[in-house]
Amino acid sequence: MDDPQPNQWSKAIGAYVGVLSTLLALATAELLALIFPGNPSPVFGIAGRVIDLTPADIRENLITVVGTNDKLFLGIGIVLVVLALGAVVGTKFRNRPESAWTVYVILGLVLGVIAAPSAYILWSIAASVIGGLVGWAILVALLRRRVDAETNQQQPALSRRGFLLASGVVAVVAAGGITTIAAIRSSREQGVERVRSALSLPRPVKKALPVPAGAAVDVKGMTPPVTPNDDFYRIDTALTPPTVDVTNWSLSISGKVDNPFTLTYADLMAMPQIQKRVTLACVSNPVGGDLVGNALWQGVPLTALLDRAGVQPGAQQIVGESVDGFTVAFPLELALDGREPLVAVGMNDEPLPVLHGFPARLVVPGLYGYVSATKWLSKIRLTTMAEETPFWVQNGWIADGRIAAASRIDVPSSDAEVRVGNVVVAGRAWHQEVAVGAVEVSVDSGPWQSTKLADSMGIDCWRLWSWNWAATPGQHRIEVRMIDANGTVQSSRRTDPGPGPSSGYDQIMIDVSD
């Protein structure tokens, strides 16, 4: 009674074995990829390529729906798609599994090429193909056939009991592999964090002025003048942050320069450093969004590195490249106009957090991150515009990445219920390169009224504001706009992000009760 009936494996069993074998193939490829710390996870590498190829409008809609967890959902989706492919293979080849080896090899080749940056492509292909062959071997072991001596017909080689036992072992091994992968990655991340936490920033030769006492707005729920590191927004293409060993890390400056050179982390830390408070904003930030933060950055002035390299007359743009191959670029002239861009190593008086670019990143006041803020920086190249097109510009975003004038209401939150009487409305406004001149609010499309500006932390920082509203019963709409120091009013034209920044006035709806 041990032999399964009917004699042929059912489609359900074929699909089940296909999923199991593919799961073990993925686990094998992921484990092999860990041999080289810089080599990305195959799953996350594929997901990264999906992000690269996703049209900007679809990508922005995805972020709107799932927030910054889009990478997590995408990673899970990639795994489910690959497992579904495994189920199809298991179904199609359930009665002749030996023939499926070409499918697994081709799939491994394709996934290996898609997943890896150029520096690791050979190992990525090898890891994926080996993983595919392991999956194929499991498919054969669980679905192979034998010829029954009495009936001269093909029968499953494993009894029902043997099949259940073998498939259970495969499931346990796959689960163990996944657990091991998670443990190794976690251990590496913890190791980098221990190293980072033990580091100390050098004393800067130029310190930022203290935050003025009047820079804050003392209202419950209001944003502080300086964003804590743990609360600072994170938007990048890395599905998992690179874990960089500072003992092996280096920063190269090359391209159209007279004297290309390379710095170790120790070299960079030994150079004179300065502090700057700078507000960074994401070009994907919708009107009223919170993808903006203000921090104290410390690092080496980028101009000091450019002076040492000797920029050649033909250079037009600065390209920053991450350890994972991601690139951004901005015009050379914007590094030399007095805004003081930094190769930053510190954030809010501590070494850069891993999520925000440890060991070094670019910080360029007045520019969106997609053209300037290379995290996990490893290379700086001077090129012409024609020689290299950075990642996001290739994907349809405009090349001019200057941060647009913007303002938002932080408190009360939209749809809040408040009582009649004095209600404090407060928020933030920013327009780097020009500075905030005034912030105004309007209730129910009424006249614009001036707000109280908190003390300025400098032209490169946002400015907080507040307004005391004599709230009356009913539902009300409050809008905010910013006027810069030159008298230019923030654009009222409502647009969503892509291929440039959003624009328009932030607004909230408030219910006021007696």
ZAGU-133827 format. One record per residue: x, y, z of N, C-alpha, C, O, CB in turn; residue in three letters. Coordinates in steps of 0.1 Angstrom, whole numbers, plus 5000, padded with zeros to 4 digits. Each point is the difference from the previous one (the first is absolute). Glycine has a CB too. Layout:
<recs>
XYZXYZXYZXYZXYZALA;...
</recs>
This chain:
<recs>
500849885000499250125000500950135000499450115001498849765011MET;503150114987500950115001500150084987500350125000500949765018ASP;498550054970500250074988498850094997498949965002502549854989ASP;498950315005498950094997499249964988500649944990500750255020PRO;497449834990499149984988499350134996499750075009500049694999GLN;500250274979500449924989501549994998500750065008497149994981PRO;502749885001501449994999500750134996501250015004498349754989ASN;499950335001500650124996499950105012498950015006500749954969GLN;501450125027499950115010498950104996499950034988502649945018TRP;496850085003498950104997500750134998501150035004497249845010SER;500950224980500550144998500350075013500950085001497849934978LYS;500449965031500250075013501349965006500750085006496949924998ALA;502849874996501349955005501150064992501050045006497949755002ILE;501050224979501050064992500250145004501250055001498349804980GLY;499550235020500150145004500650015014500950095002497149974984ALA;501649855023500650015014501549974999500850085007497049845003TYR;502649984983501549974999500750114993501150045003498449724997VAL;499950304990500650114993500250125009501150074999497849864980GLY;500250105030500250115009501149975010500850085003496849984995VAL;502449815007501049965010501450014993500950065006497549795006LEU;501850104976501350004994500450144997501250035001498349754989SER;499650315006500450134997500350085012500950085000497649924980THR;500849975031500450075013501449965004500750085005496949915002LEU;502849884991501349965004501050064990501150035004498049765006LEU;500650224978500850074990500350145004501250054999497949804983ALA;499950225022500150145004500950015012500950095001496949974990LEU;502049855019500850005012501449984997500950065006497149865007ALA;502349984978501449974996500750124994501150045003498249724994THR;500050304993500550124994500350125009501050064999497849874980ALA;500350095031500250105010501249975008500750095003496849964997GLU;502649835005501249965008501350024993500950055005497649795007LEU;501550124975501250014992500450154998501150045000498449744989LEU;499450305009500250154998500750065012500750104999497349914986ALA;501849945027500550055012501649995001500650065009497249895002LEU;502849974981501449985000500750134998501050035007498849744985ILE;499750314999500650144998499050105006498950024996502349914983PHE;499350145032499150095007499450114992498950045003502549915016PRO;499350094970499450114992499049954990499350084994502850045009GLY;497849754995499149944990498650005005499749955011502149904980ASN;497250225002498750015006499249865000500449914992499650335000PRO;499049765016499149885000499449994986499650104994499949935030SER;500549844970499449994987498550055000499650064990501949745006PRO;497850175014498650045001499950155000499350064992500049745020VAL;501550274996500050145001500650074987499650114996500549875029PHE;500949954969500550054988499050004989500050104992502249815015GLY;497049984992499050004990498950115003499650074991500849685005ILE;499350265017499050115003500550144997499350084996499949775022ALA;502150174984500650124996499950034985499750124996501949865023GLY;498649924973499850024986498650034996499750084991502249765005ARG;497250105011498550034998499850155003499350064992500049705014VAL;501350295005499850145003500650084989499450104996500749855029ILE;501150014970500650084990499150014987500050114994502249815015ASP;497149984988499349994988498550055001499350024990502249795003LEU;498150215019498650055003499850144996500850095004499049755015THR;499350204972499750144997499850085012499549965010499549974968PRO;501550205021499950095012498750015006499850005012502150124978ALA;497049905001498750025006499549885007499350015010500250144971ASP;500849735014499549885007500849985013499449965011500149934967ILE;501850145022500850005012499550095011499849965012502249984974ARG;497650185010499550105010498649965005499850025012501550164976GLU;497949765004498749955004500249895010499349995010499750074969ASN;502049855019500349895009500450065014499649955010501149904971LEU;500250255018500450065013498950065007499949995013502350054977ILE;496850025003498950075006499149895007499550035011500550154971THR;499949705012499149905005500649935013499449995010499749984967VAL;502249995021500649925011501150085008500649945009498949864977VAL;500750325010501050085007501449954997500349954990498150105028GLY;502549984992501449964998500249855002501249954999499550275008THR;498349704995500149855001499949944986499949884999499150135024ASN;501050074966499949954987501149894997499749914993499250314999ASP;502349805013501149914998499749865006500349904994501350305005LYS;497949815013499649875007499049924992500149884998500450235024LEU;498449964974499049944992500549954987499649894995498750255016PHE;502649934983500649964987500849875002500049914992500050335000LEU;500849765019500949885002499149885002500349894995501450255016GLY;497249874997499149895002499449964987499849884997499750205027ILE;500150024968499449974987500949934991499649904993499050305009GLY;502749834998501049934991500149855004500049924992501350305005ILE;498749765016500149865005498849924996500149894995501250195025VAL;497549984981498849934997499949974985499549904996499350225023LEU;501749984972500049974986500949894996499749914992499850335004VAL;501749765010501049894997499449865005500249904993501750275009VAL;497549835010499449885005498949954991499849884997500850185026LEU;498650044971498949964991500649944987499449914995499250285015ALA;502549874986500749944988500449855003499949914992500950325001LEU;499749755019500449875005498849904999500249894997501650215018GLY;497149954990498749924999499749964986499649894998499650235023ALA;500949974970499749984986501049894994499649914994499550325003VAL;502249795006501049904996499749865006500149904993501650285005VAL;498049825015499749875006498849934994500049884999501050215022GLY;498049994975498849954994500349944986499649894996499050275017THR;502149924979500349964986500949884999499949924991499850325003LYS;501349755016501049894999499849905011500949935003500750244987PHE;497249815015499749915011500349864996500449925009497950235000ARG;501549814978500349864996501349984993500349894996497250095002ASN;503250135000501449994994500950115005500550084993498549824986ARG;501250095034500850115007501450014995500650115001498049865019PRO;502049924975501450014995500150104989501150064998499349705009GLU;498650264986500050094988500050155004500250094991498749734995SER;500950215027499850145004501350075003500050125003497849815006ALA;503350004989501350075004500350124992500550105005500449685001TRP;498750224981500350124991499250125005500550115000499949744981THR;498450125024499150115005500750075012500150125001497849764991VAL;502650035018500650055012501350084997500350105006498749715006TYR;501850144978501350064996499750144994500650105003500549674994VAL;498050234993499750124993499450115010500350115000499349764979ILE;499550085030499450095010501150065009500050125003497949754996LEU;503150045005501150055008500850104993500550105006499549685006GLY;500350194975500850104992499350145000500650105002500449704984LEU;497750195010499350134999499950075013500350125000498449784982VAL;501050035029499950075013501350055004500150115006498049755000LEU;503050064992501350055004500550124993500650095006499949684998GLY;499250254983500350124992499250125005500550115002500149744978VAL;498150125023499150115004500450055014500050125002498249794984ILE;502250005023500150035014501250085004500050085009498849724995ALA;502450194989501250055005500550124993499850024988500849755018ALA;500150325001500850104994501249954993500349885002498950285015PRO;501449914974501049954991501249945007500649914996498750264988SER;501049895028501249955008499849865004501049935003499450305004ALA;498449724995499849875005499249914991499549895004500550215018TYR;499949934965499149934991500449864998499149914999500550304990ILE;501749755010500449864998499649925012499549894998502450194988LEU;498449975026499649925012498549995001499549905005502750175006TRP;497150044986498650005001499449894991499149935004500950325001SER;500549744982499549904991500349865005499249915000501250254981ILE;500949825024500449875005499149965012499549895001502850154992ALA;497450065016499249965012498649974996499449905005501950255009ALA;498149924976498649984996499949864992499149935002500550324997SER;501449724993500049884992500249885009499349904999501650224981VAL;500049895030500249895010498749985007499649895003502950164999ILE;496950065003498749995007498949934991499349925005501350295008GLY;499449834974499149944991500249854999499049924999500850294988GLY;501549755012500349854999499649935012499549885000502350174984LEU;498450015028499549945012498549985000499549895004502550215009VAL;497350004983498549994999499649894990499149925003500750325002GLY;500949754984499749894990500349865006499249914998501450254983TRP;500549835027500349875006498949965010499749885001502850174996ALA;497050055010498949965009498749964993499349915004501750265013ILE;498749914972498949964992500149864995499049925000500850324992LEU;501449725003500249864995499849905011499449904999502150194983VAL;499249945030499949915011498649975005499749895004502650195002ALA;496950024993498649985006499049954989499049945004501550245012LEU;499849854971499049964990500549894991499349974990499850265011LEU;502149725001500649914990499149874999499249975010503150124994ARG;497849844985499249884997500849875000501250014999497350144987ARG;500949745016500649874999499049914991498850035000502550005023ARG;499349874971499249904993499649895009500949935005500250134973VAL;497649925023499549885009500349874993499549984988498750175022ASP;502449764996500449874994498849924996500149924991502050085022ALA;496950004995498849924997499150064989499649924991500550005033GLU;499750214976499150064990500750064989499450044990499050005028THR;502949974983500950064990499550154997500250054989500249725001ASN;499050295020499650144999500850095009500549955010497249974984GLN;502450215003500750095008499250035013498850024999502350084981GLN;499649905031499450035013500950115007501250004997497749765005GLN;500550315007500850095008501149925008499649895005498550284997PRO;503149884998501149925007499850005015500449915007501150154975ALA;497850055024499850015014498649955004499150034993502650165008LEU;498249745010498749975005499450135006500750105001500049665004SER;498050234998499450115006500750055013500250125002497649804988ARG;502549985018500750035012501450064998500450105006498349715005ARG;502050134979501350054997500050144994500850095003499949684993GLY;498250264996499950134994499750105011500750115000498449794979PHE;500050075030499750105010501250025009500350125004497449804996LEU;503149985003501250015008501050094993500650095006499049695005LEU;500750194976501050074993499650144997500950095002499749704987ALA;498250245008499650144998500050075013500350125000498349814981SER;501150015030500150065013501450045003500350115005497749775003GLY;502950044989501550035002500450124992500750095005499749665000VAL;499250254982500350114991499450135006500750115000499449744980VAL;498750155025499450125005500850055012500250125002497549804990ALA;502749985017500850045012501350064996500450105006498549725007VAL;501850124977501350054996499850144994500850095002500049674993VAL;498250264997499750134994499850115011500550114999498549784980ALA;500250075030499750095011501250035008500350115004497449804998ALA;503249995000501250025007501050094992500750085006499049695005GLY;500350214976500850094992499650145001500850095001499649724984GLY;498250225014499550135001500450065014500350125001497849824983ILE;501749985026500450055014501550045001500350105005497849765004THR;502750054985501550035000500350134992500850075005499649684996THR;498950274988500350124992499650125008500850105001498749784978ILE;499450125027499550115009501050025011500350125003497349834991ALA;502949945012501050025011501350064996500650085007498349725004ALA;501650154977501250064995499950144997500950095003499749694987ILE;498350265003499850144996499950095013500550115001498449824977ARG;500350025031499950075013501350025007500350105006497449814996SER;503149984998501350015007500950104993500750075007499149695000SER;500250244980500850104993499550145003500850095002499749754980ARG;498250185018499550145003500350045014500450115002497849854982GLU;501749955025500450035014501550035002500450085008497749775000GLN;502750074984501450035000500450144995500850075006499649684991GLY;499050294992500250134995499550115010500750105002499149814975VAL;499150065029499450105010500950015012500250115005497549834987GLU;502949955012500950005012501350094996500450085008498849695000ARG;501350214980501150084996499650144999500850095005500249724982VAL;497950225007499650144999499850075013500450115002498549834977ARG;500449995031499850055013501250035008500050095008497949794992SER;503250054997501250025007500950114994500950055007499149714998ALA;499650294984500750114994499750145006498950025005501249854974LEU;500850225020499850145005500350094989500949994992499649955031SER;498650174976500350104989501150095005500150035012497549964981LEU;503350054998501050105003499450135003498950044996502849844990PRO;499150215022499550135002500050084988501050014993499949985030ARG;498050074973499950084987500850135002500150065010497749844985PRO;502850144993500750135000499050124999500450115004501649784986VAL;496850085006499050105000498749945005499449914993501750204987LYS;498449935032498849955006498850084995500150124998501249805022LYS;497650014979498750074998499650085012500349965011499049864973ALA;500050295014499550085011499049925007499349924994501250294994LEU;499349815025499049935008498650034994499750104995501749915026PRO;497749894981498650024996499450125009500049985012499749774980VAL;499850355002499450115008498949955009499249914996501450254986PRO;499349905030498949965009498750024994499049935003502450135016ALA;498450044972498750034994499849934987499050034993501150185018GLY;500749684986499849934987498949905001499549954990502950085005ALA;497249935018498949905002498750075001499950125003501749735008ALA;497350074987498650045002499549915011499849884998499950214978VAL;500049965035499649925012498549974999499250055007502650065007ASP;497949794978498649954998500149855000500949944993498450274994VAL;499849725020500049855000499849954986499150044992499949965031LYS;501949904973500049944987500750074989500149964989497849965018GLY;502750204997500850084990501449944998500649955009498150254998MET;501749814980501349954996501150085007499950125001499249814977THR;502050005028501150085006500850074989500049964989500049885030PRO;500850264985500950064990500949914993500350014988499550205026PRO;500849694994501049914994499349865001499549965010502550184997VAL;498149784982499349874999501049905006501149994996497650084984THR;500849855030500849895006500449904989499249984990499850055032PRO;502149914979500549904990498949894997499849974989502650085017ASN;497049905005499149894998498750054993499349914995501649985026ASP;498850244979498850054994500250054986499150044993500150015030ASP;502149964973500350064987499549914989500349885000501750245010PHE;497449944980499449914989501149934993501250055000496950114998TYR;501649734996500949924992499349964987499149935000502249995021ARG;499350134968499549964987501249974991500850094998497150055004ILE;502349734994501149974991499649874993499049945002502750175013ASP;499249854976499749884992500549875006499749894995500450254985THR;500649875032500649885006498949935008499450065010502950054992ALA;497449774995499049925007500549965014499249995009499849934969LEU;502350065023500649985013501250105000500850004990498449755013THR;501150325007501150095000501349934999500249905007498550265007PRO;502349884978501349944999500750005014500050105007500149964968PRO;500549835028500849995012501450014996500649914995497749945017THR;502350274991501350034995501149995011499850055011499150114972VAL;502149765014501149985009501050124998500650014990499249745010ASP;500350345010500850124998501549974998500750084995497650055019VAL;502149764991501449964998500449974986501150014996498949905027THR;499050064969500249974986499450114990500249994988499849775018ASN;499350335000499350104992501050114996501050035006496949935007TRP;501850094975500850114995499150094991499049964995503149905006SER;498350274998499450104991500950044990501150055003497450035016LEU;501249904968500850054989499550124993498850024999501949744998SER;500250334999499650124993500749994986501350005000498450155022ILE;499649854968500649974986499250074990499250095002501649695006SER;499550194979499350064989500950114994501249994998496649955012GLY;501550174987500750124994500750085011499650125003498749894979LYS;502749935024500850075010501549974997500349914993497950065024VAL;502650124988501549994997500649905009501049934996499050314997ASP;499549755019500749915010499049915007499650025011502150164993ASN;497849714989499149915007500649945012501249975001497749984977PRO;500350025032500549945013499049935007498850004996502850185006PHE;498849745008499149925008500250025014501250015005498849814977THR;499050195026500050025015499549885007499049944996500850305001LEU;500849725014499549905009499150075010499950135000502149724997THR;497350085011499150065010500950085010499650125004498749704994TYR;502850135005500950075009500550134994500150105007500649685003ALA;499650214977500550124993498950115001500350125002501149744982ASP;497450105013498950105000499750065013499850125002499249754980LEU;501150045029499750055013501250105005499750085009499049714996MET;502450194989501250095004500050134993500750095005500649714999ALA;497850224986500050134993499250105008499149965008501149924970MET;500050255021499250115007498649984996499649994988502450175012PRO;497149855010498649984998499250125005500450085009499949674993GLN;498550274992499150115005498749955003499649884996501750284990ILE;497849925021498749965003499050094992500350124998500449805025GLN;498250034973498950084993498749945004499849884999501750184982LYS;497550035022498749955001499350024987500050104994499949965030ARG;499649824971499450004986498749925000499949905006502450124984VAL;496750045004498749934998500149924987500350064989498450125024THR;501049704988499949914988498649974997499249985009503149924995LEU;497350094983498649974996500149904988500950004992498250225016ALA;499949694992499949914989499150054989499050065003501349755013CYS;500150184972499250054988498749924999499150054994503050014994VAL;497849835019498849925000499050055010498949955001502349854991SER;499150305016499250055010498750064995500150104992501949945022ASN;496849914989498850074995499850135008500650025010498449754983PRO;500050315002499750125007499549965014499149925002500250204976VAL;501349945032499749975014500749885005499749955011498250164985GLY;502949824996500749885004501150025011500450115002499049804976GLY;501049985028501050015010501449954996500849965009497350025008ASP;502150004970501349964996501050114999500650044989498349784998LEU;501450245025500950125001500549995014499349975010499450174973VAL;502549905019500650005013501250105001500650044990498849725013GLY;500950285009501050105003501049945010499649965011498850234984ASN;502949815001501049945009501350085000500250094991498849695005ALA;501850195014501350065001501049904994500249895004499350245017LEU;501149914968500949914992501550055003500250125001498049844981TRP;502649945018501550035002500849924989499749884998500050175027GLN;501250024969500849934990501150094994500250115004497849754991GLY;502650094994501050074993499450084989499249944992502549885014VAL;498650304992499450084989500449934987501249974998498950255015PRO;498949774978500349934987501050094992500849944993496949965007LEU;502350235002500950084993501549975003500850024992497450165007THR;502049785014501449975004500549884992501149994996498450105027ALA;499649814974500449884992500250044986500949954993497849905023LEU;500450244979500150044986501350084997500749994990496850025009LEU;502850085011501350074999501249915000500950024992498050175020ASP;501149714996501149905000500149934987501149974995498650015030ARG;499149984969500049924988500450094988500649954990497749905020ALA;501450284990500350084989499049984989500349934990502150075016GLY;496550074994498949984990500550054986500550124999497749905019VAL;501649904972500450044987498950094993498849995004502549804994GLN;499150304993499050094994498849934994498950074999503050084996PRO;498249735000498949944993498949945009499049954995502550014987GLY;498850035031499049945009498850085002500050135001501949775011ALA;496950044988498750065001499249965011499250085005500949944971GLN;500049855029499249955010500749925010501149944997497050074988GLN;501449975027500649925010499149885002498850015002502250185010ILE;499549694986499349875001500449945013501249975002498650004973VAL;499249995033500349935012499549864999498949974995500950235019GLY;501049704989499649864999500149935013500950015008499949994969GLU;498149925026499949925012500849874999500349964989497550155016SER;502449835006500749875000499249894993500549904995500550165026VAL;497749964977499149914993499850044985499149944994499850005028ASP;501850164974499950044986499150114996499950044989500749735007GLY;498650285014499050104998500750134997501050035007497349865008PHE;501250194975500750134997499050125000498949994997502849884989THR;498950245018499350134999501050104994501249975000497249985020VAL;501150164975500950104994499350145001498850014999502249824985ALA;499950275018499550145000501150084993501149975000497549995021PHE;501050164974501050094993501150045009499850035012498450054974PRO;503049925008501250045008499850145006500550035011500949824974LEU;498050245007499950145004499250015014500350105007499749974969GLU;499249835027499250015012500949965012499650025012498349934975LEU;503249995011500949975011501050115003500650015010499249754983ALA;500250344997501050115001499450135002500750105000500749774986LEU;497250145017499350135001499950055015499350095002499549854977ASP;501949995030500050055014499049925009500050035012500650194979GLY;498749685004499149935009500649905009499449955009498950084973ARG;503049945016500849915009499449865001499649955010501150255002GLU;499349724977499649865001501149925008501150045000497749984977PRO;500749875029500949935009500149854995499049944995500450215024LEU;501749794983500149865001499949975015500950015008500649964971VAL;497250005025499749995014500349875006499849894994498450275002ALA;502349845016500349885008499250005013500049905008502350094982VAL;497150135014499250015012498750054998499750084991502449955021GLY;497049944997498650045000499550025014499949915008499649974970MET;500250255026499550035013501049955011499649945009498050054983ASN;503750055006501049975010500449865002500549965010498750245001ASP;500549714979500449865001500449954986499550064990499049905030GLU;502349944979500349954986498749964993499149965006503149955002PRO;497950114979498849974992499349875003500749905001500350234981LEU;497749875021499449875001500149924988500150054989498350055027PRO;501549764985500149924988498950034990500250004988500849825026VAL;497850204991498950034991500150134992499450024990499249865026LEU;502350214989500150134994501450024994500550114997497949985019HIS;502349794981501150014991501449975006501050024993497750144996GLY;501449785023501349975005500849914991499549914994499550115029PHE;502350024974500850095008500050154995500450085008501049724997PRO;498250224983500050144995498950024989499649904993502950115012ALA;497150114994498950044990500250144995500850085007497649755004ARG;501050214979500050134995498850085006498949945001502349994978LEU;499050195025498950095004500250134993501050075002498849825021VAL;499350154968500150124993498850095003498949974996502449914985VAL;498950235026498950095003499250054988500650034990500650045030PRO;497549924980499250064990499749914988499350034991501650175015GLY;499649674995499749904989499349885006500349965011501750124976LEU;497049875005499449885004501049885000501050004993496850094998TYR;501849815017500949895002500349924987501049944998498250055025GLY;499850014968500149924988501150044991500449934991497250025011TYR;502950184999501150054992501250025008501150034994497350074991VAL;501649885028501150055008500449905012501249995003498250244991SER;499649715012500349945013500449864999499249915004499250255006ALA;502849814985500449864999500449955014500950055007500049994970THR;498349865027500449935013501049894997500149954988497650105021LYS;503049905001500949894999501050034989500349924991498049925018TRP;502250294991500850054989501349934998500749965010498350264994LEU;501449754984501249934997500850074989501349984999497749805008SER;500450294984500750064989499450144997498850025001501749754989LYS;500450325006499650134995500750024987501249994999498450115024ILE;499649934966500650014987499650144994498950045002501049714995ARG;501150314997499750124992499949974985500949944995500450205022LEU;497549894978499849964986499350114992499750115006500149655001THR;500050224981499150094992498549955001499849895005502150174979THR;497250035013498649955000499749894991499249915002500250325004MET;501349774982499849904990500649865004499549904995500450284988ALA;501149825025500749885003499249915009500149874999502050254999GLU;497149935011499349925010498750065004499950125003502349805006GLU;496750004991498750045004499749925013500049885000499250174976THR;500550035035499849935013498749925000499150014991502250175020PRO;498649744999498949905001498650064998499249954992502249925024PHE;498250234992498650045000499750084987498950004996501150015029TRP;501050064970499850074987499849904989499250034991502250165017VAL;499349704992499849894991498549955001499449964990503049985011GLN;497150075011498649955002498950114999498949985004502149855011ASN;499450284978499050104996499950125009499250094996499649724995GLY;501950205020499950125008500850114994501049984994498649885027TRP;500050274982500750114995501450015006500249975011497650154985ILE;503149944995501450015005500250115010500950005008499849914970ALA;498450205021500150115010499449965013498849995001501150184980ASP;501049805029499549955013500050105011500149965011500749834982GLY;499050345004499950105010498749985008499049984995502450184991ARG;498849865027498849985009499150124999500450115001501049765015ILE;497350104981499050104998499550065013500149935011499249954968ALA;500250245021499350065011498949925005499249954992501550275000ALA;499249755021498949925005499650045014500950065008499949754977ALA;498050155019499650025014499049905004499349944991501150315007SER;499449725015499049905004499550035014500750085007500449754978ARG;497850125017499350015014500349875007499649904996498650264996ILE;502449865020500349885008498949975010499649895003502850154994ASP;497150075010498949995010499050114998500450114996501249785020VAL;497150084986499449875002500249914988500350054989498150055027PRO;501349774985500049914989498750024993499050045005502549805006SER;498550124976498850014992498949915006500349895004501050174975SER;497549995020498849935006500050005015499249925006500749944974ASP;501050225027500050015014498750065005499450094993503149925007ALA;497149965012498950075007500550095011500749955009497849854985GLU;501250335006500550095010498850075006498950004994503350034994VAL;498050045023499050085006500050144996501050054995499249805025ARG;498750224981499950144997500950085009500349975011497350004982VAL;503050135001501050095007501350004994500149974988498749985033GLY;502250084987501450014994500649864997500049915008500350305005ASN;500049784974500749884995501350044993500050084992497849805005VAL;503350055007501350034994500249924988499949875001501150195022VAL;499250004966500349934987501550034998500550115001497149924989VAL;503149865007501550024998500549904990499449904997500850175027ALA;501049964971500649914990501450054996500750065008497149894984GLY;502650014996501450034995499950064986499049984993501949825021ARG;500250274982500150054987501550004996500850025009497150124994ALA;502449854985501450004995500150044986499249984992501349845024TRP;500650264982500450034986501550045000500450115002497249984993HIS;503249815004501550025001500450084988499450004990500949785022GLN;500850284990500750094991499350145000500750104996499949714990GLU;498250205019499450135001499650045014500150115004499049864973VAL;500449935031499550025014498550035000499550064991502850015016ALA;497149895004498650035003499950155004500650045010498949714997VAL;499650324986499750145004498850015009500050085009501149994970GLY;497849865017498850005008499249884997500249934990499750325009ALA;499249715010499049894999498750065003499850075009501949754997VAL;497350144985498650055002499049894999500349894994500450334996GLU;498249805017499049905000498650064996499850125002501449755016VAL;498050054977498650044996499049905005500249884999500750244980SER;498049935026498949925005498850014991499550114998501349915026VAL;498849874970498849994992500150104988499150074997499649865023ASP;502550084974500350084988499950155004499850094991499449734994SER;500950215028499950145004501450074998500949954993497349995023GLY;501950184989501350084998501249935006499949935010498750284990PRO;502549814994501349945005500450085012500050125000500749794977TRP;499750015034500450065012501449965004500449894998497250125010GLN;503150084998501449985003500149915012499250015010501550214980SER;500349695010500349925012501350055007500750094995498249714993THR;501450145023501250045008501149904996499849885002498850215017LYS;502549964976501149914996500949985012500350095008499650004969LEU;500549785025501049975010501350054995500250044989498549765019ALA;502350215002501350054996500749914989499849885000500450225023ASP;500549964969500749934988501249935005500750045009498550134975SER;501049715011501249925002501050014988501049945000497749905014MET;501050254977500850024988499349984987498949935000503050005014GLY;498650124975499449994987499849864995499149974993501950245002ILE;499849695010500049864995498949925008499949884997502550144996ASP;497050045017499149925009498550054998499750114996502249865021CYS;497249944986498650045001499850105011500950025009498449754982TRP;499550295009499750095011498649975005499049984992502450204997ARG;498549815023498749975006499150125002500650115001500549705011LEU;497650174988499150125002498849965008499749885002501150214976TRP;498550015027498749975007499150124999500350114996501049755021SER;497450104985498950104999498949975009499549895001501150154975TRP;498950065032498949985009498750034993499850114996501749965024ASN;497749834980498750014992498950005010499949915009501149974972TRP;498150225017498850005008498949924993499250054992501450185017ALA;499449644995499249904993498550025003499650025011502349824989ALA;497350154990498550015001499449874997500649924993499450325001THR;498849735010499449874998499849964985499850094992499049945030PRO;501349844975499849964986501349944994501049985007497350194991GLY;501649794990501249944993500750114992499350084993499549695006GLN;502550235002500850114994501249944992500549905004498750265014HIS;501149914971501249964993501150115002499750124998498949764984ARG;502650085021501150095003501149974990500449884998499150145026ILE;501050084969501149984990501250085005499950105008498449874973GLU;502849995014501350075003500850034988500049924991500049975032VAL;500750224977500950034989501250075005500050065011498149964973ARG;503049985009501350065004500450114990499849984988500949815024MET;499850324993500550104992501550015003500450025012497450114987ILE;503149864991501450005003500550145002499350104999501049704987ASP;501050215017500650135004500150104989500150125002501249755014ALA;498550084971499950094989498650044997499850084990502249815001ASN;497050075016498750034998499249914991498950034996501850205008GLY;499949664991499449914991499049915008500549935010501550084974THR;496849985012499049915006500149864995500249984988498350225015VAL;501549715006500049854997498949974990498950065001502049885022GLN;499449984967499049974990498749935005500149915009501850064975SER;497050085011498749955005499549884991499149935003500350305006SER;501349754979499649904991500349865006501149975004499450184977ARG;498449775020500149875006500549904991499349974990498850095025ARG;503049884988500649894992500549895009500450035011500250134970THR;499449725014500649885007501549994997500450054990497349835010ASP;503050045008501449984996500249934987499149914997501450095028PRO;500550034968500449934988499550074987498850024999501149775014GLY;501050244978501449975000500850105008501350005000498549894978PRO;499650205029500650105008499350005014499249925003501550224977GLY;499649965028499350015013498550045000499650054989502650015020PRO;497149915001498650045001500050155003501050065003498349715006SER;499550294989499850145003498550025004499249914998502650164986SER;498050045022498750035005499950035015501049975007498149894975GLY;499850195023499950045014499549885008499149934996500450304998TYR;501249745017499549905009498750055007499950125003502549795001ASP;496750004999498750045006499549895009500349884998499250264983GLN;499849905029499449905010498550045001499650114999502649855013ILE;497049944992498650025004499949985015500449905005498750024972MET;500250175029499950005015498550015004499350084995503050035007ILE;497349805007498750015006500150075014500749955009498649834979ASP;499950335013500050075013498749995006498950024995502750154996VAL;498449785022498849985007499950095012501050055005499049714988SER;498850275012499850095011500549935013499950065011498150044978ASP;
</recs>
